[in-house]
Structure formats: structure tokens, C-alpha cells
């Protein structure tokens, strides 16, 4: 069974009771992983922002 994090209700949901596609992050293998969805999303955003800055900085050096 997959688990999802609903960004509207801030609740972990299963396949049986999940909200609309636009409102959920996932799927995750466990309830615990789904419960940390916002932390994972922030980590990914920070990583991608750093990659974008490095890419843009490399363009300035050329």
C-alpha cells in the first residue's frame, strides 16, 4: 500500500482515503516517510536551488 501527504489537511493518507492529485505528495512506502514529505520537498528544493546557482555562476565565468 502507498501513503501520501495531503498538503491541504497536513495529514498522511493511504490509497484508500487519499485526496485529490493536486493536494498530495507521494507516493511513499511508509506512513513515516509520508509524514516527512514537506521536509523532503524542502531538501530537494534547496539542492536544486544550489545546482541552479552553480549553473548560473558557471555561465558568468565564460
C-alpha positions in Angstrom: 0.0 0.0 0.0 1.2 3.5 -0.8 1.0 6.5 1.5 0.6 10.2 0.6 0.9 13.5 2.4 -2.0 15.9 1.9 -0.7 19.4 1.8 -4.2 20.9 2.5 -5.0 18.8 5.6 -1.4 18.2 6.7 -2.3 14.5 7.2 -0.9 11.3 5.9 -3.3 9.3 3.8 -3.4 5.9 2.3 -4.6 4.8 -1.1 -7.9 4.1 0.5 -8.6 7.7 1.6 -6.2 9.9 -0.4 -7.2 13.4 -1.5 -7.1 14.9 -5.0 -3.9 14.5 -7.0 -3.2 18.3 -6.8 -3.3 18.1 -2.9 -1.0 15.2 -2.2 2.8 14.5 -2.3 3.9 10.9 -2.8 3.6 8.0 -3.1 5.7 6.9 -0.1 6.3 3.4 1.0 5.6 4.0 4.7 3.4 6.3 6.8 6.6 7.7 8.4 8.2 8.7 5.1 4.9 10.4 4.0 4.9 12.2 7.3 8.3 13.8 6.4 7.1 14.8 2.9 7.5 18.5 3.4 11.0 18.1 4.8 12.0 16.0 1.8 10.5 18.6 -0.5 12.4 21.4 1.2 15.6 19.4 1.0 15.1 18.8 -2.8 14.3 22.5 -3.4 17.4 23.6 -1.5 19.5 21.1 -3.5 18.0 22.2 -6.9 18.4 25.9 -6.0 22.1 25.3 -5.2 22.5 23.5 -8.6 20.8 26.4 -10.4 23.1 28.9 -8.7 26.2 26.8 -9.6 24.9 26.6 -13.2 24.3 30.3 -13.4 27.7 31.1 -11.8 29.4 28.9 -14.4 27.8 30.9 -17.2 29.1 34.1 -15.7 32.7 32.8 -15.8 32.5 32.0 -19.5 
